[in-house]
Amino acid sequence: MNKIVLEHYPASKLPQELREGIDLAATVKITVEEEAVRKPMNREELRNSLLTARAKAKGVTLEEAVARVRELRDEWDD
């Protein structure tokens, strides 16, 4: 990824759309970075990602799940 940093750049040299709200006599620091384009996962990568997420997921017991649902339901009864 490419990154360009210009320090003490005259604000008066900025393009019009970037000058708004900046004193033209000021100097600015400009950082330009190329956005990383993330390629979509293929079927196998997606499958592996899901399997990994499931393997690392913290499970709960049936009793814990029921207690949580009851807690959420009871919020509406108040």
N, C-alpha and C positions, 0 to 999 in steps of 0.2 A: 504494500500500500504506500502510495506516495504522499508526502506531507511537505508543504512549503510554509515557512514562517517568515514574515517580514516585520521587523520592529522599526518604530519611529518613521512610519510611512505617512506622508502628508495627507491629511483627510481631504484636502482639496483635489487630490488626484483620484479619489474613489469614484466609481460610477454613481450616477445620480441616485439610483434606488438604494444605495448603501450609505449615502450621505445624510439621510434624514435624521434630524435630532443631534447631529454632531457639528461642533464648531469647526468651520473650514480652516481656521488657523491652528487647530490641534494636530497632534500626531497620533497615529493609531497603531495597534499591533494587529496584523492580519495573519490568520491561520487558515490554510486551505488544505483540506484532506479529501482524497478520493473516497467516495462511499464504497464500502465492500458490498459486492453483489453476491448474495448467498444463493447458490444453486439449489433447486428443489431436490429433495431426497428421492431416490428411486425406491421401488417397492421393497427391496431387500433391506436398504438402510432404514426405512420407516419401520419395518417389522422388527429389526434388531433394536431400534430405539424404544419401541413399545415394550418389548420383552425386558430390556434393561430397566425401564421405568417400573414395570410390574415387580421385578425382582428386588428393587430397592425401596419399594413402597412400604410404608409402615402399616401393617394390618391392624384390625381391631376385632375384638370378639363380638359374637352376636349380641351379647348382653350390652356391651358398650355402644353398639350401633343402635339398639332399641332405645337405650337411655337417651341418646342424643336426639333421636327422632321425637321422643316424648317431650324432651326439653324444648325443642323447637315448636312443637305443636302447642305446648302449654303457654308459650309466649303470647299466643293469639287469644287465650282465654281470659287474660287480665283485663 
